[in-house]
Amino acid sequence: MRPRQFGRYALALLAALWAGGVVAQTDTPCRQALALGLDVSGSVDEGEYRLQLDGLAAALEHADVLRALLSQPDRPIQIAVYEWSGPSHQRLLQDWATITDRTVVASIANRLRGTARIKADPSTGIGAAMIYGQRLLAGRKCETRTLDISGDGPTNTGPRPQDVRYLSGFNGITINGLVIGSGDADTDLVTYYKELVIHGFGRFVEQADDFKDYEDAMARKLLRELRGIVVSDLQ
């Protein structure tokens, strides 16, 4: 595809994604709405797919993460999980759940462990993944709204993340990143996410050395996000 044609395609896709709806939204009050987007592009094999979903499940059940999730029952956290690859593939794995007790966390973890992979667009569309996450968060009546994008490579199709994150719909949303690996000879992935993907107050990038390290990196990231809310409350 020629650059000019690709540019028109990306803008058209951006408009189409921005205009549609994803899921019904509720008015449940909460202290944080957290949407987690997992990379399932062509660079992710079946074993790595399982390491991501099972790793997120285990991270949510980590003792310290559980304590942070349940620390303020009168101001619960809401969580949604989706997977993404190219512009044509975003799949909701867990619709919004309000974390009121351990059984809710266990239900989310079991759902993730029981999710089978389906055929998906093999390309990497971070911008489209961000738009999908924004639309999940839109209308959430929470004190903070956070979008987490996990990925093992830079975008190679669809809207560019550096263009997407400044759209008006992202006002008031923090975008954090969890990068898997360090990238390649052409792209330092941590730097790429810091410069082009993350956005908003308190933004940060966590790094997993590889997919085997994903569970620990996800637990670290969740704790940093959840503790950040506590620090804000104390100030």
N, C-alpha and C positions, 0 to 999 in steps of 0.2 A: 504494500500500500504506500502511495506517495505521501510525503510529509503533510502537504496541504489537505489531501483527502483524509488522512488520519486525524488531523486537527478538527475537521468538520465532524468526523465520526465521534470523536471524544466529546465535543461540545453537545452534540445531539444526545449522546448517551447520558451526559451529565444532566441535561434538562429532563430527560425521560425519567431517570431515577429520582430526581428531586421532586417531580410532580406526583408520583404514585404513592400508595400507602403500603405498609408492610403488615402491621399487626394492630389489633384493637388496643387502645390504651385505657388505663384506669386512673382514678383520682386518689389512689392509695398514697397517703403521706409517708415520707421516709427521709432519712438523713442522707442517703446516697443511692443513686441509680447507677449501676455498674454493668455496662455491656461489654462482653468479651468476644472478640473476633479472632478465629483461629485459621491460619493459612493452610489450605489443602490443595495448593497448586501442584503442577506437574513435578516439581522438584521434591515433593513429599511422597515417599513410598508408603506402602501399607503399614509396615512396622512403625514408621515415624508418625503416621496418622494415629495409631493406637497410643503411642507414647504421649502425644498431645492430649487426646481426650482423657486417657486414664491418668495422665499427669495432672491435669486440671482437677479431675475428680479427687485425687489424693491430696492435692494442695488445699482444696476447700475443706477437707476433713482433717487437715493438720491441726494439732491441738492448739497452737498459738493463733492460727487463723480462725478457728472456731470461736475461741474466746473473744477475738476482736469482732467477729461478725455478730455475736450474741451479747456484746457488752452493754448495749443500750436497748432493751426490749421495747421501750416506749417510743423509740425512734429507729425502726428497723431499716435494714438495707434491702434493696431489690436487685436481683441479678437476672440477666438474660445472656444466653450464649448462642453464637452462630458461627458457621464456617464460611470461608470465602476463598475464591481463586480468581478467575478472570471476571470481566464485567458482567457476564451472563450467569454467574453462579454465586449466590449467597443463600445459605440454607439455615433456617432457624432451628437450632437443636434443643434449646430450652427457652420457652417463652417466659415472660417476667414472673419471677417468684419472689415473694416477700419472706425474708429469712427471719422467722419468728422462733424457731427452735431447731434442735439437731435433726429432727426427722425431716425437715424441709431440705436441709443440706444433704442428708443421706439420699433423699429422693432425687435431687439433682445429680449427685455422684452416680447413682445407679443408672439414671437415664443416659449419662455420658458413656459409662462403661458398656451399656447395651446398644449404643448407636453404631450401626454398620456404615461403612463408607459406600458412597454411590459415585457413579461416573460424573466427572465435573470438567469444566473448562480448564485446560492445563496451564493457561497463562496466569500472570500475576497482576491483578488490578487493585492496588492499594487504595487509590482514589475512590473507586466504586465501593470497596469495602467500608471506607470511612463514611460515605453517603448512607449506606445501609444502616450502619451503626448510629449515625445521627438521627435517622428517621425512627429507629427504635427508641431513642432517648427523647425525642420530641414530645412535649406535653407531660413528661414525668414531673410530678409536683414534689420534687425532692430538693433538699437543701444544696446538694451538689450532684452533678452529673458527670460521669467519667466513661470514656470510651477507651478500651484497650485493644490495640492491634498487635497480634503476634505474627512474625514472619521470618522467613529464612532467605529473602532476597529482595532486591529493589523492584519497583513496578516496571512492567514492560508493555502495558496496554491500558487503554481507557484513560479517564481523566487523571491528571497528575495530582498527587497528594498535596503538593505545595500550592496548587490552585484551589483545591477543594476546601482546605482547612480554613480559608478566609471567607467562605460563603457565610451569609448572615445567619444561617441555621446553626452554625457552630458557636455562636456567641453564648458564653456561659458554660460551655462544655470543655472539659480537660481531656486531651488525647495523650495517653501514655503508650509506650512501645515496649514490647518484649522481643528482642531480636535473638534468633537462633543461629549460632555460629558467628563468624567474624566477617563473612562476605567472601569476595574473591580479589584477584589482583587489581581489578578495576574499581571496586566499590568497598569501602570500609562501611559495614552495615550499621554500626552504632552511630557513626558520623552522619550517614545518610538519614537515619531516623531522627537524629537530633536536629538536623538542618531543614528537613523537608516534610516530616510527618507529624511529630508531636506538636502540641498546641495548648495554650491556655495556662491558667494559674497552677503552679506547682507541678508542671509537666516534667516527666523524666523518662529515661530509657533503662530498662533492665536487660541483662544479657545472659542467655544460656549458652554454655560452651558448645553444646550439641543437643540433639533431641533427648538423649539420655539424661541430660541435666535439666530438662524442661520442668519437671515437677518441682525441683528445689527453687529454680528461678521464678516460677509462678508463685510459689509460697512467699518468697522474698518480696515480690512485687505487690501481692495482695496485702501483706503486712504493712508495707510502706504506704500504700493508699489508705488503708483503714486507720492506721495510726496517725496519718496526716489529718484526718477528720477530727480525731481526739485533740491533737495539738491546736487546731483551729478553734475548737470549742473552748479551750482553756485560755485563749488569748483575749 
